[in-house]
Amino acid sequence: MGDYELIAIVGPSGIGKSTLLRILGGFIKPIRGEVRLLGKKIIKPTPKIALIHQAIVTFPWMSALENVKLGLKYRNLPKEEEDKIARKMLEIVGLGGFEDLSPKQMSGGMRQRVAIARALAADPLVLLMDEPFSHLDELTAEGIRQEVYSMIFNKDTTLRGAVLVSHNLDEVVELADRIYVINGSPATVVGEIKVELERPRRSKDPRFQEYLDQLYKLLTPVKKPVVSGDKNE
């Protein structure tokens, strides 16, 4: 992964994309191989790798600010410094001025922005995103997608790279710099696509559609040819 690169992983349901993401984060030990971050082997979860789940995780008894500050607890900072960083992260995700709202006062999109802000507050180098927009309506999801790249790779964050798992092919072409396609049994990487489109990307761009076509071809099972004399013919 290069600096400030967003990698996407796509593949059929049940093939192991989310499992792979958790291996990358040190939450699951690989059977073979290893994960390294800046040359250091990852054998357990680390604050340097943050994970945003499919479900939007915010704590209902806490304000937006308090939810974000949870990402700072391991750093043992003074309260004033925690407040300053948490407020900055909320500004980055577009929630400046909403620090005192509780999750029940927020839309789904706002709560997901809080979750992103909390992850960024921990000063990670890598952000793992597991279907982060799947529980949002399409209009809200598209609004966040248009901003998420500039959110996470903001000059005020420590992030150096991100990995996205998604079933939404339009989403990965819109967001990713590079896409890995997993398919087959056993699951293997069957394709790597470098997306060379300027941002913001538009789905009506003919080149956007070309990338979609490449993904569909890699994800479509290859039918076995019928052999003459086959019992199933």
C-alpha positions as CSV (number, residue, x, y, z in Angstrom):
1,M,0.0,0.0,0.0
2,G,1.3,3.4,-1.0
3,D,1.0,6.6,1.0
4,Y,-2.6,8.1,1.0
5,E,-3.9,5.2,-1.0
6,L,-7.4,3.7,-0.6
7,I,-7.5,0.0,-1.4
8,A,-10.8,-1.8,-2.0
9,I,-11.5,-5.5,-1.7
10,V,-14.5,-7.0,-3.5
11,G,-15.8,-10.5,-4.0
12,P,-19.0,-12.7,-3.7
13,S,-20.8,-12.9,-0.3
14,G,-19.3,-15.4,2.1
15,I,-15.9,-15.5,0.4
16,G,-14.0,-14.1,3.4
17,K,-13.6,-10.3,2.7
18,S,-14.5,-9.3,6.3
19,T,-12.3,-12.1,7.7
20,L,-9.4,-10.8,5.6
21,L,-10.0,-7.3,6.9
22,R,-9.9,-8.6,10.5
23,I,-6.7,-10.4,9.8
24,L,-5.2,-7.2,8.5
25,G,-6.2,-5.5,11.8
26,G,-4.7,-8.2,14.0
27,F,-8.1,-9.3,15.3
28,I,-7.8,-12.8,13.7
29,K,-4.5,-14.7,13.4
30,P,-3.8,-16.0,9.8
31,I,-3.3,-19.7,9.2
32,R,-0.5,-18.9,6.9
33,G,1.5,-15.7,6.1
34,E,1.8,-12.6,8.2
35,V,0.7,-8.9,8.3
36,R,3.3,-6.2,8.6
37,L,2.9,-2.4,9.2
38,L,6.0,-0.4,8.5
39,G,8.0,-3.5,8.8
40,K,6.6,-4.6,12.1
41,K,4.6,-7.8,12.4
42,I,1.0,-7.4,13.5
43,I,0.0,-10.1,15.9
44,K,-2.7,-8.4,17.9
45,P,-5.0,-5.3,17.6
46,T,-3.1,-2.0,17.7
47,P,-4.2,1.7,17.8
48,K,-2.2,2.2,14.6
49,I,-4.9,0.2,12.7
50,A,-8.6,1.3,13.2
51,L,-11.7,-0.6,12.1
52,I,-15.1,0.8,11.3
53,H,-17.7,-1.9,11.4
54,Q,-20.8,-2.5,9.2
55,A,-23.0,-1.5,12.1
56,I,-22.9,2.1,13.1
57,V,-21.4,2.0,16.6
58,T,-22.2,5.0,18.8
59,F,-23.0,4.9,22.5
60,P,-26.5,6.4,23.1
61,W,-25.8,7.7,26.6
62,M,-22.8,9.8,25.3
63,S,-22.7,13.0,23.3
64,A,-21.0,13.2,19.9
65,L,-18.0,14.7,21.6
66,E,-17.8,12.0,24.3
67,N,-18.2,9.2,21.7
68,V,-15.2,10.6,19.7
69,K,-13.1,11.0,22.9
70,L,-13.4,7.2,23.4
71,G,-10.8,6.9,20.6
72,L,-8.3,8.9,22.7
73,K,-8.5,7.1,26.1
74,Y,-5.5,4.9,25.5
75,R,-3.3,8.0,25.0
76,N,-3.9,9.3,28.6
77,L,-4.1,12.9,27.5
78,P,-5.3,15.9,29.7
79,K,-9.0,16.5,29.4
80,E,-8.4,19.8,27.6
81,E,-6.3,18.1,25.0
82,E,-8.9,15.4,24.5
83,D,-11.6,18.0,24.0
84,K,-9.4,19.9,21.5
85,I,-8.6,16.8,19.4
86,A,-12.2,15.4,19.5
87,R,-13.6,18.8,18.4
88,K,-11.1,18.9,15.5
89,M,-12.0,15.4,14.4
90,L,-15.7,16.3,14.4
91,E,-14.9,19.4,12.3
92,I,-13.0,17.2,9.8
93,V,-16.1,14.9,9.3
94,G,-18.4,17.9,9.0
95,L,-19.9,17.9,12.4
96,G,-18.5,21.0,13.9
97,G,-21.1,22.6,16.1
98,F,-22.9,19.3,16.8
99,E,-20.6,18.2,19.7
100,D,-23.4,18.1,22.3
101,L,-25.9,16.0,20.3
102,S,-26.8,12.5,21.4
103,P,-27.0,9.7,18.9
104,K,-30.8,9.6,19.2
105,Q,-30.8,13.2,17.9
106,M,-28.6,12.3,14.9
107,S,-29.4,10.8,11.5
108,G,-27.6,7.6,10.5
109,G,-25.2,9.5,8.3
110,M,-24.3,11.8,11.3
111,R,-23.7,8.8,13.5
112,Q,-21.4,7.2,10.9
113,R,-19.5,10.4,10.7
114,V,-19.0,10.3,14.5
115,A,-17.7,6.7,14.2
116,I,-15.2,7.9,11.5
117,A,-14.2,10.8,13.8
118,R,-13.6,8.4,16.7
119,A,-11.4,6.2,14.6
120,L,-9.4,9.1,13.3
121,A,-9.0,10.5,16.9
122,A,-6.9,7.4,17.8
123,D,-4.1,8.6,15.4
124,P,-4.1,5.4,13.2
125,L,-1.9,4.9,10.3
126,V,-4.4,2.6,8.5
127,L,-8.2,2.7,8.5
128,L,-10.1,-0.5,7.8
129,M,-13.7,0.0,6.6
130,D,-16.1,-3.0,6.5
131,E,-19.2,-2.0,4.4
132,P,-19.3,1.3,6.2
133,F,-22.2,2.8,4.3
134,S,-24.4,-0.4,3.9
135,H,-26.9,0.6,6.6
136,L,-27.4,4.1,5.2
137,D,-30.0,5.1,2.6
138,E,-28.4,5.7,-0.8
139,L,-28.7,9.5,-0.8
140,T,-27.0,9.7,2.6
141,A,-24.3,7.2,1.6
142,E,-23.5,9.0,-1.5
143,G,-23.2,12.3,0.4
144,I,-20.6,10.7,2.7
145,R,-18.8,8.9,-0.2
146,Q,-18.2,12.3,-1.9
147,E,-16.5,13.5,1.2
148,V,-14.8,10.5,2.8
149,Y,-11.6,10.6,0.9
150,S,-10.9,14.2,1.9
151,M,-12.1,13.4,5.5
152,I,-9.7,10.5,6.1
153,F,-6.7,11.9,4.3
154,N,-7.0,15.4,5.8
155,K,-3.8,17.2,6.7
156,D,-4.9,17.1,10.4
157,T,-5.1,13.3,10.5
158,T,-2.2,10.7,10.8
159,L,-3.7,8.3,8.3
160,R,-1.5,6.9,5.6
161,G,-3.8,4.4,4.0
162,A,-7.2,2.8,4.0
163,V,-8.8,-0.5,3.1
164,L,-12.4,-0.8,2.1
165,V,-14.6,-3.9,1.9
166,S,-17.8,-3.4,-0.1
167,H,-20.4,-5.2,-2.2
168,N,-21.2,-1.9,-4.0
169,L,-19.1,-1.9,-7.2
170,D,-20.0,1.7,-8.0
171,E,-18.8,2.6,-4.5
172,V,-15.4,1.1,-4.9
173,V,-14.8,2.6,-8.3
174,E,-15.8,6.0,-6.9
175,L,-13.5,5.7,-3.9
176,A,-10.6,3.3,-4.5
177,D,-7.2,3.9,-5.9
178,R,-6.7,0.2,-6.3
179,I,-9.2,-2.7,-6.3
180,Y,-8.4,-6.3,-5.5
181,V,-11.0,-8.9,-6.6
182,I,-11.4,-12.2,-4.7
183,N,-13.2,-15.1,-6.2
184,G,-13.2,-18.9,-6.6
185,S,-12.9,-21.8,-4.2
186,P,-10.5,-21.7,-2.4
187,A,-10.7,-17.9,-2.5
188,T,-7.9,-16.3,-4.3
189,V,-7.1,-12.8,-5.8
190,V,-8.2,-13.1,-9.4
191,G,-7.6,-9.5,-10.4
192,E,-6.0,-6.2,-9.4
193,I,-7.3,-3.0,-11.0
194,K,-5.7,0.4,-10.6
195,V,-8.4,3.1,-10.9
196,E,-6.9,6.1,-12.8
197,L,-9.7,8.6,-12.6
198,E,-9.5,12.1,-11.3
199,R,-11.6,13.0,-8.2
200,P,-14.5,13.7,-7.9
201,R,-15.5,10.6,-10.0
202,R,-18.8,10.5,-11.9
203,S,-20.7,7.3,-12.7
204,K,-21.8,8.6,-16.1
205,D,-18.1,8.9,-17.2
206,P,-17.6,6.2,-19.9
207,R,-14.2,5.3,-18.2
208,F,-16.1,4.7,-14.9
209,Q,-18.3,2.2,-16.7
210,E,-15.3,0.5,-18.2
211,Y,-13.9,-0.2,-14.7
212,L,-17.3,-1.6,-13.7
213,D,-17.3,-3.9,-16.7
214,Q,-13.8,-5.2,-15.6
215,L,-15.1,-5.9,-12.1
216,Y,-18.3,-7.7,-13.3
217,K,-16.2,-9.9,-15.6
218,L,-13.8,-10.9,-12.7
219,L,-16.8,-11.6,-10.4
220,T,-18.9,-13.6,-12.8
221,P,-18.3,-17.4,-12.4
222,V,-16.8,-19.0,-15.5
223,K,-19.1,-21.7,-16.8
224,K,-17.5,-25.1,-17.4
225,P,-17.9,-26.2,-21.0
226,V,-20.1,-29.2,-21.7
227,V,-18.0,-32.1,-22.9
228,S,-19.5,-34.5,-25.4
229,G,-20.6,-37.7,-23.7
230,D,-20.8,-36.0,-20.3
231,K,-23.4,-37.8,-18.0
232,N,-24.9,-34.4,-17.2
233,E,-25.2,-33.3,-20.9
